[in-house]
Each structure stands twice: as structure tokens, then as C-alpha cells.
Amino acid sequence: MVRRDIVYVSVMRYLIRALTVTAAVVLALRVAEPALVEGQPAQPLRPCISAKTECTEWITFGGGPARSMFYRTFALDQRNDRITRAFVLVHGAGRDADNYFRTALAAAFLADALENTIVISPRFASSDRGCQDKLAPNEVSWPCNGDSWRSGGAADVSYRDGKLTSYDFMDEILKKVAARAVFPNLRAIVVSGHSAGGQFTNRYEMANTLHETIGVPIAYVVANPSSYAYLDPTRPAASAAGANEFRPFGDARNCTAYDKWPYGLQNRSGGYASRLTDDQLKQQLVSRPTTYLVGEYDTLPLAGFDSSCPAMAQGPNRLARGQAFGRYVNEKLGAHHTTTVVPLCGHNARCMFTADPVLKLVFPTPSS
């Protein structure tokens, strides 16, 4: 019995000594690690690809505490020389930024762009009665209806000389992305959105005031919105030959809101777009590179389809409205925008943004 105890104690001492030596070696390697890699390039950062807290950041407005959250694949305050483009995807009326982040990640994976693209999906949450999202402490609640987040509407938060708007939030994201100290090789930004997010992108494209000054080319991809902002009182109408023409709207007397913001330019008040004149909005809309994506099968009144008279004045369904607006800006305003019908897709963001014809639009090859 005594001999067994002696053997047991000896074995335990050996194990303890071995563990101590091993721990010391590991500690020494950790301490020496910086010296081992000194003078060598740092290991590339890996994208964050989970729609969870660890892949989120916050924009704090002014002096705070008001803030809004967005998902991203790379931190916006950590230098990354590999990033050459940014892809921003705005969610629909469901305000499900997490699902849209997954869609954007799927698209980036298919385009083999996860390593050199920062993917971002902002969240426009609302605690209004019609939405009732659960907000984090100090998270901004964006108006659920009316001149809402999708058209640059203001929240009940002071910002600079007025109220904070949803387009101010996007401005702040883009300014961070364009910071050369963090992403010195960034060459292209794509701002996009689907459904209500498509409405957001359509109005943001014509209204934002940083496009020409941010220092990085921005392109806009507007996908399957229920409505667009027309810049004059004309609307699409079938001609005798069956093709669409653009004529003064025939039912303006009964549909009095057809040309009011966000369907037209009248009565802009309190939001981001009210800071600009009609002529400024027209000039910016025409000059900025934009693609309108419409699903081949997005012809049914589903998923929050806007059937109000101002929206119906633009066409019977989302497919028709997108094709008409693309023709309108090119034929009437002299723009050079592109309209792309995505085959086999209905009103579905995942189908739209992972389609082969769309991948090269949202992940362009950056110019040097």
C-alpha cells in the first residue's frame, strides 16, 4: 500500500512538473509572438459573417446618446487595406436588417467578394404602434408611417440645426466607410435596397448631399419598390398603340396626393429632402449612376404592396412601375440609368440579389 502511494505521488509530481513546463512554454511563445512577426505583414482580417451582436456597430448622433445600429462584416474603425468596395443593403418594411445582412452575405459569397468588400445592413427600427420593434437603450425610433424612414423622414431627435432624419443616418455610415485612414484602398460604394428599402434608395439617390464630395464613387441599385418619386406631374399612360407615354395625370382632381412627396416633389417638409430645391433634386437624380432592378414575376399585390391612388398612378404593379420609371428618367429627363429585369424572381430580396446578372452590379470591379 505504501509503495502504491509513493508511485502515485511520484506520478502526480511528474504531471505537475510537465504541466508547469508546458504552461511556461506557451506563455513564453505568447510573449515572444510580437517579436516573431515583427517586420512581417499582419494577418488579414476575417469578415464577421453572423447576424448577431458581434457583427454590429452603432452610429451615435451628435453628442449622443441617440444612436442607430447596423450590421457589418468588418469594423469601421479598424484599418483594412484589403477592402476595395462597400455594399450597403437596406431592408424592407419588415425592418429585418438581420435577414438582409444574411442576403448581402450570400451575395458576397457568390461573387467571391467577402474578403475585399465591407457589407453593411442598417436597421431602421421603430417602436411606433404600427411597428412595435424592441429597441436597445437610446436607439432611435424611426417613424413607421407617413414621411417615414424610407423617404428621409425625421425622428424626434435633435441633430445639428434640426431634426435627425433617416438619410442623415446613411450619410454617417458612408462617411465612416469612405475614411481613408481605415479603408485606404476603397474604390467603389454601392447603396442598394429592396421593397421599402428600394424606396429609400430611390429618394436617397436624388437627395443626398455628399455624393460629389465623399471622395469615393457611389452607385445606386433600386430594387422592387412600390413607388418612386416623380419629378413632374406626368405619369405613365397607355397610348393608342399600346405603349406607355408620359402625360399629365388624368385623375389629379380625385387623387390629390399623386404628386406630393414621396410620390412627387410637392409638400416636402421636415425631412432631409426639404433641404434641397426641386432643381437640385432633378439635377442630382439625372447625374448619379443608378440601376433599377425589377423582378420578372413581381406582378402581384403582395408583401406590403402600395395600392393607394398615388402609387397606382405609377403603374398596376411593381414590375410595370420600375420599367416605367426607368424610361421616364431617361426619356424625359435625359438620364442614362439602367433598368434590369431579373429573370424568375418575384418580390424576394434573396432571389434578386443573388441572381447572376445582379452580382456584377452590386460587386463591381473597382477602377484603379
Backbone hydrogen bonds, N-H to C=O, Kabsch-Sander energy under -0.5 kcal/mol:
donor,donor_aa,acceptor,acceptor_aa,energy
5,D,1,M,-1.9
6,I,2,V,-2.2
7,V,3,R,-2.5
8,Y,4,R,-2.7
9,V,5,D,-2.6
10,S,6,I,-2.5
11,V,7,V,-2.7
12,M,8,Y,-2.5
13,R,9,V,-2.5
14,Y,10,S,-2.2
15,L,11,V,-2.6
16,I,12,M,-2.6
17,R,13,R,-2.5
18,A,14,Y,-2.6
19,L,15,L,-2.8
20,T,16,I,-2.4
21,V,17,R,-2.5
22,T,18,A,-2.7
23,A,19,L,-2.7
24,A,20,T,-2.3
25,V,21,V,-2.5
26,V,22,T,-2.6
27,L,23,A,-2.6
28,A,24,A,-2.5
29,L,25,V,-2.5
30,R,26,V,-2.3
31,V,27,L,-2.5
32,A,28,A,-2.4
33,E,29,L,-1.1
35,A,32,A,-0.6
36,L,32,A,-1.8
37,V,33,E,-1.5
38,E,34,P,-0.6
40,Q,37,V,-2.3
48,C,73,T,-3.1
49,I,47,P,-0.7
52,K,50,S,-2.4
55,C,52,K,-2.2
56,T,53,T,-1.9
57,E,70,F,-2.4
59,I,68,S,-3.0
60,T,58,W,-0.6
61,F,59,I,-0.5
61,F,66,A,-2.4
64,G,61,F,-2.7
67,R,138,N,-2.0
68,S,59,I,-2.1
70,F,57,E,-2.3
71,Y,121,S,-2.5
72,R,55,C,-2.7
73,T,119,V,-1.4
78,Q,75,A,-0.8
80,N,182,V,-3.1
83,I,80,N,-0.9
84,T,116,N,-2.8
85,R,116,N,-1.4
86,A,188,A,-2.0
87,F,118,I,-2.4
88,V,190,V,-3.0
89,L,120,I,-2.6
90,V,192,S,-2.1
91,H,122,P,-0.6
95,R,92,G,-2.1
97,A,95,R,-1.2
100,Y,96,D,-1.9
101,F,97,A,-2.3
102,R,98,D,-1.8
103,T,99,N,-2.1
104,A,100,Y,-2.7
105,L,101,F,-2.4
106,A,102,R,-2.5
107,A,103,T,-2.3
108,A,104,A,-2.4
109,F,105,L,-2.5
110,L,106,A,-2.2
111,A,107,A,-1.8
112,D,109,F,-1.5
113,A,108,A,-3.3
114,L,108,A,-0.5
117,T,113,A,-0.9
118,I,85,R,-2.2
119,V,117,T,-0.7
120,I,87,F,-2.6
121,S,71,Y,-2.0
123,R,69,M,-2.3
124,F,122,P,-0.5
125,A,123,R,-0.8
131,C,128,D,-1.5
132,Q,128,D,-2.7
133,D,126,S,-3.5
135,L,133,D,-0.7
139,E,136,A,-2.2
140,V,67,R,-2.7
142,W,125,A,-2.9
142,W,140,V,-0.7
148,S,146,G,-2.6
149,W,143,P,-1.1
151,S,148,S,-2.0
152,G,149,W,-1.1
153,G,148,S,-2.7
155,A,164,L,-3.2
157,V,155,A,-2.1
159,Y,162,G,-3.6
162,G,159,Y,-2.4
164,L,157,V,-3.1
166,S,153,G,-1.8
169,F,165,T,-1.3
170,M,166,S,-1.5
171,D,167,Y,-2.4
172,E,168,D,-2.3
173,I,169,F,-1.9
174,L,170,M,-2.5
175,K,171,D,-2.4
176,K,172,E,-1.8
177,V,173,I,-2.3
178,A,174,L,-2.2
179,A,176,K,-1.2
182,V,179,A,-1.3
183,F,179,A,-2.5
186,L,183,F,-1.5
187,R,84,T,-3.3
188,A,84,T,-1.0
189,I,217,P,-2.3
190,V,86,A,-2.5
191,V,219,A,-2.6
192,S,88,V,-2.4
192,S,190,V,-0.5
193,G,221,V,-1.4
194,H,90,V,-1.6
195,S,223,A,-2.2
197,G,194,H,-2.4
199,Q,195,S,-1.8
200,F,196,A,-2.2
201,T,197,G,-2.2
202,N,198,G,-2.4
203,R,199,Q,-2.2
204,Y,200,F,-2.6
205,E,201,T,-2.5
206,M,202,N,-1.1
207,A,203,R,-1.4
208,N,204,Y,-2.6
213,T,210,L,-1.0
214,I,210,L,-1.8
219,A,189,I,-2.5
220,Y,289,P,-2.1
221,V,191,V,-2.3
222,V,291,T,-2.9
223,A,193,G,-2.3
223,A,221,V,-0.6
224,N,222,V,-0.5
224,N,293,L,-2.4
230,Y,228,Y,-0.8
230,Y,263,Y,-2.7
235,R,247,R,-2.8
237,A,245,E,-2.8
239,S,243,A,-3.3
242,G,239,S,-1.6
245,E,237,A,-3.4
247,R,235,R,-2.1
247,R,245,E,-0.7
249,F,233,P,-1.7
252,A,249,F,-0.9
254,N,251,D,-0.7
255,C,251,D,-2.8
256,T,254,N,-1.0
258,Y,255,C,-1.6
260,K,257,A,-1.7
261,W,266,Q,-3.6
263,Y,260,K,-2.3
264,G,260,K,-1.0
266,Q,259,D,-2.1
268,R,265,L,-0.6
269,S,267,N,-0.6
272,Y,152,G,-2.4
274,S,271,G,-1.0
275,R,272,Y,-1.8
276,L,273,A,-1.3
281,L,277,T,-2.1
282,K,278,D,-2.4
283,Q,279,D,-2.5
284,Q,280,Q,-2.5
285,L,281,L,-2.4
286,V,282,K,-2.2
287,S,283,Q,-1.9
288,R,284,Q,-1.3
291,T,220,Y,-2.5
292,Y,338,T,-3.2
293,L,222,V,-3.1
293,L,291,T,-0.6
294,V,340,T,-2.3
296,E,342,V,-2.4
297,Y,345,C,-3.2
298,D,295,G,-1.8
299,T,297,Y,-2.0
302,L,300,L,-2.3
307,S,305,F,-0.9
312,M,308,S,-2.9
313,A,309,C,-1.4
314,Q,311,A,-2.0
315,G,312,M,-1.1
319,L,298,D,-1.8
321,R,317,N,-2.3
322,G,318,R,-2.5
323,Q,319,L,-2.1
324,A,320,A,-2.3
325,F,321,R,-2.5
326,G,322,G,-2.1
327,R,323,Q,-1.8
328,Y,324,A,-2.5
329,V,325,F,-2.4
330,N,326,G,-1.2
331,E,327,R,-3.2
332,K,328,Y,-2.3
333,L,328,Y,-1.0
334,G,330,N,-0.7
335,A,329,V,-2.6
336,H,286,V,-0.6
338,T,290,T,-2.1
340,T,292,Y,-3.0
342,V,294,V,-2.7
342,V,340,T,-0.6
345,C,342,V,-1.3
348,N,346,G,-1.6
352,M,348,N,-2.1
353,F,349,A,-2.8
354,T,350,R,-1.1
355,A,352,M,-0.9
358,V,355,A,-1.3
359,L,355,A,-1.6
360,K,356,D,-0.9
361,L,358,V,-1.2
362,V,358,V,-2.1
363,F,359,L,-1.7
